[in-house]
Amino acid sequence: MRHKLVLVSKCIIPATFKCLAANYSKERWCSKLMIEGLAPSNAERVYEELKRLLLANECKIVSEDPPRSITVEHGSLWAWSTRDIKKRVKFVLIPQDSKTKIVAFTSLAPSYIALSVIAFTLLAIILLIEALALINAEAWLRSWSWLINLFFGSAITQSMQELLNTVKALLIAGSIVLVIATISEIYTYSRRETFAEEIIRALS
């Protein structure tokens, strides 16, 4: 059991933070992803329709330079779908003859990243403390169980062992939650452009 707990503290937890750190960039943990499309209208008309679609989807306008670009925030900190996570999207319109090329840059919102980091940090610290406490408690019980049995009987030792088994189960459950959350964050990060794709499809 000692080796398994060390594996949790040395492998799973550092891997989680490595995953989060991989998303870090100069723009406050929000590396951008670019997608593009082609609309069959001039830039002015495309910009008007783009702005209408964004407002209809409850986007908050951060900045705009009509008809060249518009930057919005969309989604919620508590959303579960990749479409509705908190993010910032910048749309750039590039005239091409009678058509307009639309380029979208998507980045996770700093507030979403901050909340994720705080949640992962707290969970990792709790698991680490729990693992270390469990290792020490098991070592202590192995060393002094004979003395406890001598003065208090084996029932006390059995009760303490049951308590440690419960803590083990909680530690395993917490580790599983951490792994699932890490996988979820990786998937969310890889699909953060879902909303921008939807908007571009509507304009193309």
Secondary structure, DSSP 8 states (H G I E B T S, - for coil): -HHHHHHIIIIIHHHHHHHHHHT--TTTS---EEEEEEESS-HHHHHHHHHHHHHHTT-EEEEEETTTEEEEEESBTT--STTTBSEEEEEEEEEETTEEEEEEEEEE-HHHHHHHHHHHHHHHHHHHHHHHHHHHHHHHHHHHHHHHHHHH-HHHHHHHHHHHHHHHHHHHHHHHHHHHHHHHHHHHHHTTTHHHHHHHHHH-
